[in-house]
Each structure stands twice: as C-alpha cells, then as structure tokens.
C-alpha cells in the first residue's frame, strides 16, 4: 500500500487574474543507445508520460499550485503523486496557457489555466504512489511523446520548451546531465 497521499480540494489553489495556476514537469531519463552499457555511447532521451483519466492520449504530470508551496515544490509533488517518480528538478521551461474543461469554478469560470513547466531528471521510480490505481507510466522517445500528447499545449511545452532546452544543454561543452547531479 502507498504511504503517500495525493492532495485534494481547491481551497488552497492559487489563482491570478481569473487563471488557475498549475505546476508540472516533463520527466526524463537518459538511456545508452549501446546495449553493452558503454559510457561513451550516445544517450537517448526518454520521457515519462502518464495516461489521462478523462480520455485517450498521454500527459505529463501537472496539477494545482497551492498557497503553501513554491511552484517548484508543486511540480515535484505532482510528479510523485501522478507519475510516482522522484528526481532533480532542473530548469524552468516556460508558462503554457490552456483551458480546462474539468476545472471551471468561481475563480476561473472559463477554466483558464497557466502552467509553469519544468524539466525533471528522474532518479527513482516508486513502486507505489498516490495515483497508481488510476495512472500508468509509459517511457517514450521524444518523437513518440510528440505523437501521443493529448493536449497541444503539452506538445508545445515538449517541442518548444524541453527539446530546445535539452539541445542547448547538450551543446554547451557536451554536458552530460546525468553527471551534473
């Protein structure tokens, strides 16, 4: 049984100018392209996505940013609650606006949301996590993730946020993200 519990309720949610503020991340790992495990081989980026509980397609973990936490803490919490992963929260990838059909309330009657997205370098996959009964995890390459994204704003965060960030990091003196942490 899972000892962790997902936060619920909207009384602690942050809002700004009629928008619900959301925090999330794009969890990733690096896998050697060489089956022998040779450290000098090219690394393949794999992204962790989770199923949507409201329809087809896959998502990155995200959820409400609450009043008693920083945006970074909220992104890390959502990764644990929804995807059952822990790791190093890396850089901020950008803000992404979207409309939620399920989160319309008196503070955001139109369901407007603003998501702060981060890169999360995964170091641990938990055996049990709060939403494991409703969520499944899937590791995908970047092109596979682009094809399977449920929402266009998440695809934008992947293509114009994460992919550009990762390419820039990799070009800076051949940095190996897994060795920086």
C-alpha positions as CSV (number, residue, x, y, z in Angstrom):
1,X,0.0,0.0,0.0
2,X,1.2,3.5,-0.7
3,X,2.2,5.7,2.3
4,X,2.0,8.9,0.2
5,X,-1.3,10.7,-0.2
6,X,-2.4,13.0,-3.0
7,X,-3.5,16.4,-2.1
8,X,-7.1,17.1,-3.0
9,X,-9.5,20.1,-2.9
10,X,-9.4,23.5,-4.4
11,X,-9.4,25.7,-1.2
12,X,-5.6,26.1,-1.4
13,X,-5.3,26.6,-5.1
14,X,-3.5,29.7,-6.5
15,X,-5.3,31.9,-9.0
16,X,-4.1,35.0,-10.8
17,X,-6.4,37.3,-12.9
18,X,-9.0,34.6,-13.5
19,X,-6.5,31.9,-14.2
20,X,-5.8,28.8,-12.2
21,X,-2.0,28.4,-11.7
22,X,-0.7,25.0,-12.4
23,X,2.8,23.4,-12.0
24,X,4.1,20.5,-13.8
25,X,7.2,18.8,-15.3
26,X,8.5,16.8,-18.2
27,X,10.2,13.8,-16.5
28,X,13.1,12.4,-18.5
29,X,16.0,10.0,-18.3
30,X,19.0,9.2,-20.5
31,X,19.5,5.7,-21.8
32,X,22.6,4.4,-23.6
33,X,22.0,3.7,-27.2
34,X,24.5,0.8,-26.9
35,X,23.1,-2.3,-25.3
36,X,26.5,-3.2,-23.8
37,X,26.3,-0.2,-21.4
38,X,29.4,1.6,-22.8
39,X,29.5,5.0,-21.2
40,X,30.9,6.6,-24.3
41,X,27.9,5.8,-26.5
42,X,25.2,8.3,-27.5
43,X,22.4,8.9,-24.9
44,X,18.8,8.5,-25.9
45,X,16.4,10.8,-24.2
46,X,13.3,9.1,-22.9
47,X,10.3,10.9,-21.4
48,X,7.8,9.6,-18.9
49,X,4.2,10.2,-19.7
50,X,1.0,9.1,-17.8
51,X,-2.4,8.2,-19.0
52,X,-5.2,10.7,-18.9
53,X,-8.1,9.7,-16.6
54,X,-10.6,11.5,-18.9
55,X,-9.8,10.2,-22.4
56,X,-7.2,9.0,-24.8
57,X,-3.7,10.3,-25.1
58,X,-0.9,10.8,-22.7
59,X,0.1,13.6,-20.3
60,X,3.0,15.0,-18.3
61,X,2.3,15.2,-14.6
62,X,0.8,18.6,-13.6
63,X,-1.7,20.0,-11.2
64,X,-2.7,22.9,-9.0
65,X,-0.1,25.0,-7.4
66,X,-1.2,25.5,-3.8
67,X,-0.8,28.6,-1.5
68,X,1.6,26.8,0.9
69,X,4.2,25.7,-1.6
70,X,6.5,27.2,-4.2
71,X,5.9,26.4,-7.9
72,X,9.0,24.1,-7.8
73,X,7.6,22.2,-4.8
74,X,4.2,21.9,-6.6
75,X,5.9,20.5,-9.7
76,X,7.9,17.9,-7.7
77,X,4.8,16.9,-5.7
78,X,2.7,16.4,-8.9
79,X,5.5,14.1,-10.3
80,X,5.3,12.0,-7.2
81,X,1.5,11.9,-6.9
82,X,0.6,11.3,-10.6
83,X,3.7,9.5,-12.0
84,X,5.4,8.0,-9.0
85,X,8.8,9.4,-9.8
86,X,11.5,11.4,-7.9
87,X,14.5,13.2,-9.2
88,X,16.2,16.5,-9.7
89,X,14.0,19.4,-10.8
90,X,16.1,21.2,-13.3
91,X,15.3,24.3,-15.4
92,X,12.0,26.2,-15.9
93,X,10.8,25.6,-19.4
94,X,8.1,28.3,-19.7
95,X,4.5,29.1,-19.0
96,X,1.8,27.5,-21.1
97,X,-1.8,28.7,-21.2
98,X,-4.7,26.3,-21.7
99,X,-8.4,25.9,-21.0
100,X,-9.6,23.1,-18.6
101,X,-13.0,21.6,-19.1
102,X,-12.9,20.0,-15.7
103,X,-11.5,22.9,-13.6
104,X,-14.1,25.6,-14.1
105,X,-15.1,27.3,-10.8
106,X,-16.0,30.7,-9.4
107,X,-12.3,31.9,-9.6
108,X,-11.9,30.7,-13.2
109,X,-15.3,30.4,-14.7
110,X,-13.9,29.8,-18.2
111,X,-11.4,27.2,-16.9
112,X,-8.4,29.3,-17.9
113,X,-5.1,27.8,-16.6
114,X,-1.5,28.9,-16.7
115,X,1.0,26.0,-16.3
116,X,4.6,26.5,-15.2
117,X,6.6,23.6,-16.6
118,X,10.0,22.3,-15.6
119,X,12.4,19.6,-16.7
120,X,12.7,16.8,-14.1
121,X,15.7,14.4,-14.3
122,X,14.3,11.1,-13.0
123,X,16.4,9.3,-10.5
124,X,13.8,7.0,-8.8
125,X,10.6,5.2,-9.9
126,X,8.5,4.5,-6.9
127,X,6.9,1.0,-6.6
128,X,3.8,2.7,-5.1
129,X,2.4,6.2,-5.4
130,X,-0.8,8.0,-4.6
131,X,-2.5,7.7,-8.1
132,X,-1.1,4.3,-9.1
133,X,-4.6,2.9,-9.2
134,X,-5.7,5.3,-11.9
135,X,-2.4,6.1,-13.7
136,X,0.0,4.1,-15.8
137,X,3.5,5.2,-16.7
138,X,5.0,5.0,-20.2
139,X,8.6,5.8,-21.2
140,X,8.8,7.2,-24.8
141,X,11.3,8.7,-27.1
142,X,10.7,12.4,-27.9
143,X,9.1,11.7,-31.3
144,X,6.8,9.1,-29.7
145,X,5.9,11.5,-27.0
146,X,5.1,14.3,-29.5
147,X,2.7,11.9,-31.3
148,X,1.0,10.7,-28.2
149,X,0.5,14.0,-26.3
150,X,-3.2,14.5,-25.5
151,X,-3.0,18.3,-25.4
152,X,-1.5,20.8,-27.9
153,X,-0.1,22.9,-25.0
154,X,1.8,20.0,-23.7
155,X,3.2,19.2,-27.2
156,X,4.3,22.9,-27.3
157,X,6.0,22.5,-23.9
158,X,7.8,19.4,-25.2
159,X,8.8,20.8,-28.6
160,X,9.5,24.5,-27.8
161,X,10.4,24.1,-24.1
162,X,12.0,20.8,-23.3
163,X,13.5,19.9,-26.7
164,X,15.1,23.3,-27.1
165,X,16.3,23.4,-23.5
166,X,17.9,19.9,-23.8
167,X,19.6,20.7,-27.2
168,X,21.1,23.8,-25.7
169,X,22.3,21.9,-22.6
170,X,23.8,19.2,-24.7
171,X,25.6,21.7,-27.0
172,X,27.2,23.5,-24.0
173,X,30.6,21.7,-23.9
174,X,28.9,18.4,-24.3
175,X,27.4,18.4,-20.9
176,X,26.1,15.1,-19.6
177,X,23.1,15.9,-17.5
178,X,23.3,12.6,-15.6
179,X,26.8,13.5,-14.4
180,X,25.9,17.0,-13.2
181,X,23.6,15.9,-10.5
